[in-house]
Amino acid sequence: MYDGAQRGTNPNAKMRVARLVDSYLTEVSRDRNLSLTKFQVLAEALPESARTCDDGLYRAVDSYLKAHPTLTEHERKRLCRVMDCQKLSIDACMHAAQNERLPLRVVVQVLFSEQRQFDKVTKPKQTSAWTTGWKKLTKLTKATENNDIGPQVLFQEAASCFNLSVICCPGFFACVFCLEMEAPVGFH
């Protein structure tokens, strides 16, 4: 017999539903008649705890961006707010970091998330510095959304939050280097 008190206690069931919803979102995102608001409502219908990984949601967002190339910068930012860059796998981060359809702010967040995941593996004691950096990045992101600072300033300031150096490259925004490792972690 079904016990109603057990409803909602199975995390595996929530994750299966999340995968199903993300697959559905990826499928319907190709419909040019699907409004941004409807996509967001579908994506946000699940609680945050249902998704342990946002890779499926990222695929849906990317698919929506491909099918709707005329979205404004503001609309693309609004769309990307449905996913949590910190919940992306390394593979998804690598793809997103090179995705030209994503707003610059999201690419920066993805790069920091990727670096943070790498640092967890190699240097588990430095998580507090990353937490401080993420708090600063959140404030900077809000400032760009309010048009208080531009994307180039965001990139420079965000890089300094995480002890990264920004080096200008001809023909593109910047390369990001970790000062401690002297290895590229960014994009060209």
MODELLER restraints for C-alpha pairs under 7 A, 6 or more apart:
rsr = mdl.restraints
at = mdl.atoms
rsr.add(forms.Gaussian(group=physical.xy_distance, feature=features.Distance(at['CA:14:A'], at['CA:50:A']), mean=5.03, stdev=0.5))
rsr.add(forms.Gaussian(group=physical.xy_distance, feature=features.Distance(at['CA:15:A'], at['CA:50:A']), mean=5.19, stdev=0.5))
rsr.add(forms.Gaussian(group=physical.xy_distance, feature=features.Distance(at['CA:15:A'], at['CA:51:A']), mean=5.98, stdev=0.5))
rsr.add(forms.Gaussian(group=physical.xy_distance, feature=features.Distance(at['CA:18:A'], at['CA:50:A']), mean=5.98, stdev=0.5))
rsr.add(forms.Gaussian(group=physical.xy_distance, feature=features.Distance(at['CA:18:A'], at['CA:51:A']), mean=6.02, stdev=0.5))
rsr.add(forms.Gaussian(group=physical.xy_distance, feature=features.Distance(at['CA:19:A'], at['CA:56:A']), mean=6.76, stdev=0.5))
rsr.add(forms.Gaussian(group=physical.xy_distance, feature=features.Distance(at['CA:22:A'], at['CA:56:A']), mean=5.28, stdev=0.5))
rsr.add(forms.Gaussian(group=physical.xy_distance, feature=features.Distance(at['CA:22:A'], at['CA:57:A']), mean=5.34, stdev=0.5))
rsr.add(forms.Gaussian(group=physical.xy_distance, feature=features.Distance(at['CA:22:A'], at['CA:60:A']), mean=6.58, stdev=0.5))
rsr.add(forms.Gaussian(group=physical.xy_distance, feature=features.Distance(at['CA:23:A'], at['CA:56:A']), mean=6.78, stdev=0.5))
rsr.add(forms.Gaussian(group=physical.xy_distance, feature=features.Distance(at['CA:25:A'], at['CA:60:A']), mean=5.55, stdev=0.5))
rsr.add(forms.Gaussian(group=physical.xy_distance, feature=features.Distance(at['CA:26:A'], at['CA:59:A']), mean=6.41, stdev=0.5))
rsr.add(forms.Gaussian(group=physical.xy_distance, feature=features.Distance(at['CA:26:A'], at['CA:60:A']), mean=3.94, stdev=0.5))
rsr.add(forms.Gaussian(group=physical.xy_distance, feature=features.Distance(at['CA:26:A'], at['CA:63:A']), mean=6.24, stdev=0.5))
rsr.add(forms.Gaussian(group=physical.xy_distance, feature=features.Distance(at['CA:29:A'], at['CA:60:A']), mean=6.37, stdev=0.5))
rsr.add(forms.Gaussian(group=physical.xy_distance, feature=features.Distance(at['CA:29:A'], at['CA:63:A']), mean=5.99, stdev=0.5))
rsr.add(forms.Gaussian(group=physical.xy_distance, feature=features.Distance(at['CA:29:A'], at['CA:64:A']), mean=4.59, stdev=0.5))
rsr.add(forms.Gaussian(group=physical.xy_distance, feature=features.Distance(at['CA:30:A'], at['CA:63:A']), mean=6.33, stdev=0.5))
rsr.add(forms.Gaussian(group=physical.xy_distance, feature=features.Distance(at['CA:30:A'], at['CA:64:A']), mean=5.92, stdev=0.5))
rsr.add(forms.Gaussian(group=physical.xy_distance, feature=features.Distance(at['CA:30:A'], at['CA:67:A']), mean=5.23, stdev=0.5))
rsr.add(forms.Gaussian(group=physical.xy_distance, feature=features.Distance(at['CA:32:A'], at['CA:67:A']), mean=6.20, stdev=0.5))
rsr.add(forms.Gaussian(group=physical.xy_distance, feature=features.Distance(at['CA:32:A'], at['CA:68:A']), mean=6.45, stdev=0.5))
rsr.add(forms.Gaussian(group=physical.xy_distance, feature=features.Distance(at['CA:36:A'], at['CA:79:A']), mean=6.97, stdev=0.5))
rsr.add(forms.Gaussian(group=physical.xy_distance, feature=features.Distance(at['CA:40:A'], at['CA:79:A']), mean=6.81, stdev=0.5))
rsr.add(forms.Gaussian(group=physical.xy_distance, feature=features.Distance(at['CA:40:A'], at['CA:82:A']), mean=6.68, stdev=0.5))
rsr.add(forms.Gaussian(group=physical.xy_distance, feature=features.Distance(at['CA:43:A'], at['CA:82:A']), mean=6.58, stdev=0.5))
rsr.add(forms.Gaussian(group=physical.xy_distance, feature=features.Distance(at['CA:44:A'], at['CA:82:A']), mean=6.62, stdev=0.5))
rsr.add(forms.Gaussian(group=physical.xy_distance, feature=features.Distance(at['CA:52:A'], at['CA:87:A']), mean=6.70, stdev=0.5))
rsr.add(forms.Gaussian(group=physical.xy_distance, feature=features.Distance(at['CA:53:A'], at['CA:87:A']), mean=4.87, stdev=0.5))
rsr.add(forms.Gaussian(group=physical.xy_distance, feature=features.Distance(at['CA:53:A'], at['CA:88:A']), mean=5.81, stdev=0.5))
rsr.add(forms.Gaussian(group=physical.xy_distance, feature=features.Distance(at['CA:54:A'], at['CA:83:A']), mean=6.32, stdev=0.5))
rsr.add(forms.Gaussian(group=physical.xy_distance, feature=features.Distance(at['CA:54:A'], at['CA:84:A']), mean=6.56, stdev=0.5))
rsr.add(forms.Gaussian(group=physical.xy_distance, feature=features.Distance(at['CA:54:A'], at['CA:87:A']), mean=5.29, stdev=0.5))
rsr.add(forms.Gaussian(group=physical.xy_distance, feature=features.Distance(at['CA:54:A'], at['CA:88:A']), mean=5.27, stdev=0.5))
rsr.add(forms.Gaussian(group=physical.xy_distance, feature=features.Distance(at['CA:55:A'], at['CA:88:A']), mean=5.47, stdev=0.5))
rsr.add(forms.Gaussian(group=physical.xy_distance, feature=features.Distance(at['CA:55:A'], at['CA:89:A']), mean=6.66, stdev=0.5))
rsr.add(forms.Gaussian(group=physical.xy_distance, feature=features.Distance(at['CA:55:A'], at['CA:92:A']), mean=6.13, stdev=0.5))
rsr.add(forms.Gaussian(group=physical.xy_distance, feature=features.Distance(at['CA:57:A'], at['CA:83:A']), mean=6.51, stdev=0.5))
rsr.add(forms.Gaussian(group=physical.xy_distance, feature=features.Distance(at['CA:58:A'], at['CA:83:A']), mean=6.69, stdev=0.5))
rsr.add(forms.Gaussian(group=physical.xy_distance, feature=features.Distance(at['CA:61:A'], at['CA:80:A']), mean=6.93, stdev=0.5))
rsr.add(forms.Gaussian(group=physical.xy_distance, feature=features.Distance(at['CA:65:A'], at['CA:101:A']), mean=6.54, stdev=0.5))
rsr.add(forms.Gaussian(group=physical.xy_distance, feature=features.Distance(at['CA:73:A'], at['CA:103:A']), mean=6.87, stdev=0.5))
rsr.add(forms.Gaussian(group=physical.xy_distance, feature=features.Distance(at['CA:76:A'], at['CA:102:A']), mean=7.00, stdev=0.5))
rsr.add(forms.Gaussian(group=physical.xy_distance, feature=features.Distance(at['CA:76:A'], at['CA:103:A']), mean=6.54, stdev=0.5))
rsr.add(forms.Gaussian(group=physical.xy_distance, feature=features.Distance(at['CA:77:A'], at['CA:103:A']), mean=6.17, stdev=0.5))
rsr.add(forms.Gaussian(group=physical.xy_distance, feature=features.Distance(at['CA:85:A'], at['CA:109:A']), mean=6.41, stdev=0.5))
rsr.add(forms.Gaussian(group=physical.xy_distance, feature=features.Distance(at['CA:85:A'], at['CA:110:A']), mean=5.51, stdev=0.5))
rsr.add(forms.Gaussian(group=physical.xy_distance, feature=features.Distance(at['CA:85:A'], at['CA:113:A']), mean=6.40, stdev=0.5))
rsr.add(forms.Gaussian(group=physical.xy_distance, feature=features.Distance(at['CA:86:A'], at['CA:113:A']), mean=5.32, stdev=0.5))
rsr.add(forms.Gaussian(group=physical.xy_distance, feature=features.Distance(at['CA:90:A'], at['CA:114:A']), mean=6.12, stdev=0.5))
rsr.add(forms.Gaussian(group=physical.xy_distance, feature=features.Distance(at['CA:93:A'], at['CA:110:A']), mean=5.70, stdev=0.5))
rsr.add(forms.Gaussian(group=physical.xy_distance, feature=features.Distance(at['CA:93:A'], at['CA:111:A']), mean=6.99, stdev=0.5))
rsr.add(forms.Gaussian(group=physical.xy_distance, feature=features.Distance(at['CA:93:A'], at['CA:114:A']), mean=5.93, stdev=0.5))
rsr.add(forms.Gaussian(group=physical.xy_distance, feature=features.Distance(at['CA:96:A'], at['CA:107:A']), mean=6.63, stdev=0.5))
rsr.add(forms.Gaussian(group=physical.xy_distance, feature=features.Distance(at['CA:96:A'], at['CA:110:A']), mean=6.82, stdev=0.5))
rsr.add(forms.Gaussian(group=physical.xy_distance, feature=features.Distance(at['CA:97:A'], at['CA:107:A']), mean=5.26, stdev=0.5))
rsr.add(forms.Gaussian(group=physical.xy_distance, feature=features.Distance(at['CA:97:A'], at['CA:110:A']), mean=6.21, stdev=0.5))
rsr.add(forms.Gaussian(group=physical.xy_distance, feature=features.Distance(at['CA:97:A'], at['CA:111:A']), mean=6.22, stdev=0.5))
rsr.add(forms.Gaussian(group=physical.xy_distance, feature=features.Distance(at['CA:98:A'], at['CA:187:A']), mean=6.94, stdev=0.5))
rsr.add(forms.Gaussian(group=physical.xy_distance, feature=features.Distance(at['CA:104:A'], at['CA:151:A']), mean=6.97, stdev=0.5))
rsr.add(forms.Gaussian(group=physical.xy_distance, feature=features.Distance(at['CA:105:A'], at['CA:141:A']), mean=6.97, stdev=0.5))
rsr.add(forms.Gaussian(group=physical.xy_distance, feature=features.Distance(at['CA:108:A'], at['CA:155:A']), mean=6.93, stdev=0.5))
rsr.add(forms.Gaussian(group=physical.xy_distance, feature=features.Distance(at['CA:111:A'], at['CA:186:A']), mean=6.54, stdev=0.5))
rsr.add(forms.Gaussian(group=physical.xy_distance, feature=features.Distance(at['CA:116:A'], at['CA:130:A']), mean=6.98, stdev=0.5))
rsr.add(forms.Gaussian(group=physical.xy_distance, feature=features.Distance(at['CA:130:A'], at['CA:162:A']), mean=6.59, stdev=0.5))
rsr.add(forms.Gaussian(group=physical.xy_distance, feature=features.Distance(at['CA:133:A'], at['CA:161:A']), mean=4.76, stdev=0.5))
rsr.add(forms.Gaussian(group=physical.xy_distance, feature=features.Distance(at['CA:133:A'], at['CA:162:A']), mean=5.56, stdev=0.5))
rsr.add(forms.Gaussian(group=physical.xy_distance, feature=features.Distance(at['CA:136:A'], at['CA:161:A']), mean=6.73, stdev=0.5))
rsr.add(forms.Gaussian(group=physical.xy_distance, feature=features.Distance(at['CA:137:A'], at['CA:158:A']), mean=5.72, stdev=0.5))
rsr.add(forms.Gaussian(group=physical.xy_distance, feature=features.Distance(at['CA:140:A'], at['CA:154:A']), mean=6.27, stdev=0.5))
rsr.add(forms.Gaussian(group=physical.xy_distance, feature=features.Distance(at['CA:143:A'], at['CA:149:A']), mean=5.94, stdev=0.5))
rsr.add(forms.Gaussian(group=physical.xy_distance, feature=features.Distance(at['CA:144:A'], at['CA:150:A']), mean=5.91, stdev=0.5))
rsr.add(forms.Gaussian(group=physical.xy_distance, feature=features.Distance(at['CA:144:A'], at['CA:151:A']), mean=6.76, stdev=0.5))
rsr.add(forms.Gaussian(group=physical.xy_distance, feature=features.Distance(at['CA:156:A'], at['CA:166:A']), mean=6.45, stdev=0.5))
rsr.add(forms.Gaussian(group=physical.xy_distance, feature=features.Distance(at['CA:159:A'], at['CA:165:A']), mean=6.24, stdev=0.5))
rsr.add(forms.Gaussian(group=physical.xy_distance, feature=features.Distance(at['CA:159:A'], at['CA:166:A']), mean=6.69, stdev=0.5))
rsr.add(forms.Gaussian(group=physical.xy_distance, feature=features.Distance(at['CA:163:A'], at['CA:178:A']), mean=6.72, stdev=0.5))
rsr.add(forms.Gaussian(group=physical.xy_distance, feature=features.Distance(at['CA:163:A'], at['CA:179:A']), mean=6.36, stdev=0.5))
rsr.add(forms.Gaussian(group=physical.xy_distance, feature=features.Distance(at['CA:164:A'], at['CA:176:A']), mean=6.44, stdev=0.5))
rsr.add(forms.Gaussian(group=physical.xy_distance, feature=features.Distance(at['CA:164:A'], at['CA:177:A']), mean=5.62, stdev=0.5))
rsr.add(forms.Gaussian(group=physical.xy_distance, feature=features.Distance(at['CA:164:A'], at['CA:178:A']), mean=4.73, stdev=0.5))
rsr.add(forms.Gaussian(group=physical.xy_distance, feature=features.Distance(at['CA:164:A'], at['CA:179:A']), mean=5.63, stdev=0.5))
rsr.add(forms.Gaussian(group=physical.xy_distance, feature=features.Distance(at['CA:165:A'], at['CA:176:A']), mean=5.79, stdev=0.5))
rsr.add(forms.Gaussian(group=physical.xy_distance, feature=features.Distance(at['CA:165:A'], at['CA:177:A']), mean=5.27, stdev=0.5))
rsr.add(forms.Gaussian(group=physical.xy_distance, feature=features.Distance(at['CA:165:A'], at['CA:178:A']), mean=6.39, stdev=0.5))
rsr.add(forms.Gaussian(group=physical.xy_distance, feature=features.Distance(at['CA:165:A'], at['CA:179:A']), mean=6.29, stdev=0.5))
rsr.add(forms.Gaussian(group=physical.xy_distance, feature=features.Distance(at['CA:166:A'], at['CA:174:A']), mean=6.12, stdev=0.5))
rsr.add(forms.Gaussian(group=physical.xy_distance, feature=features.Distance(at['CA:166:A'], at['CA:175:A']), mean=5.82, stdev=0.5))
rsr.add(forms.Gaussian(group=physical.xy_distance, feature=features.Distance(at['CA:166:A'], at['CA:176:A']), mean=4.96, stdev=0.5))
rsr.add(forms.Gaussian(group=physical.xy_distance, feature=features.Distance(at['CA:166:A'], at['CA:177:A']), mean=6.66, stdev=0.5))
rsr.add(forms.Gaussian(group=physical.xy_distance, feature=features.Distance(at['CA:167:A'], at['CA:174:A']), mean=5.53, stdev=0.5))
rsr.add(forms.Gaussian(group=physical.xy_distance, feature=features.Distance(at['CA:167:A'], at['CA:175:A']), mean=5.31, stdev=0.5))
rsr.add(forms.Gaussian(group=physical.xy_distance, feature=features.Distance(at['CA:167:A'], at['CA:176:A']), mean=6.55, stdev=0.5))
rsr.add(forms.Gaussian(group=physical.xy_distance, feature=features.Distance(at['CA:168:A'], at['CA:174:A']), mean=4.58, stdev=0.5))
rsr.add(forms.Gaussian(group=physical.xy_distance, feature=features.Distance(at['CA:168:A'], at['CA:175:A']), mean=6.44, stdev=0.5))
rsr.add(forms.Gaussian(group=physical.xy_distance, feature=features.Distance(at['CA:169:A'], at['CA:175:A']), mean=6.78, stdev=0.5))
rsr.add(forms.Gaussian(group=physical.xy_distance, feature=features.Distance(at['CA:172:A'], at['CA:188:A']), mean=6.68, stdev=0.5))
rsr.add(forms.Gaussian(group=physical.xy_distance, feature=features.Distance(at['CA:174:A'], at['CA:188:A']), mean=6.63, stdev=0.5))
rsr.add(forms.Gaussian(group=physical.xy_distance, feature=features.Distance(at['CA:175:A'], at['CA:186:A']), mean=5.48, stdev=0.5))
rsr.add(forms.Gaussian(group=physical.xy_distance, feature=features.Distance(at['CA:175:A'], at['CA:187:A']), mean=5.55, stdev=0.5))
rsr.add(forms.Gaussian(group=physical.xy_distance, feature=features.Distance(at['CA:175:A'], at['CA:188:A']), mean=5.74, stdev=0.5))
rsr.add(forms.Gaussian(group=physical.xy_distance, feature=features.Distance(at['CA:176:A'], at['CA:184:A']), mean=6.03, stdev=0.5))
rsr.add(forms.Gaussian(group=physical.xy_distance, feature=features.Distance(at['CA:176:A'], at['CA:185:A']), mean=5.80, stdev=0.5))
rsr.add(forms.Gaussian(group=physical.xy_distance, feature=features.Distance(at['CA:176:A'], at['CA:186:A']), mean=4.63, stdev=0.5))
rsr.add(forms.Gaussian(group=physical.xy_distance, feature=features.Distance(at['CA:177:A'], at['CA:183:A']), mean=5.69, stdev=0.5))
rsr.add(forms.Gaussian(group=physical.xy_distance, feature=features.Distance(at['CA:177:A'], at['CA:184:A']), mean=4.62, stdev=0.5))
rsr.add(forms.Gaussian(group=physical.xy_distance, feature=features.Distance(at['CA:177:A'], at['CA:185:A']), mean=5.73, stdev=0.5))
rsr.add(forms.Gaussian(group=physical.xy_distance, feature=features.Distance(at['CA:177:A'], at['CA:186:A']), mean=6.86, stdev=0.5))
rsr.add(forms.Gaussian(group=physical.xy_distance, feature=features.Distance(at['CA:178:A'], at['CA:184:A']), mean=6.69, stdev=0.5))
rsr.add(forms.Gaussian(group=physical.xy_distance, feature=features.Distance(at['CA:178:A'], at['CA:185:A']), mean=6.81, stdev=0.5))
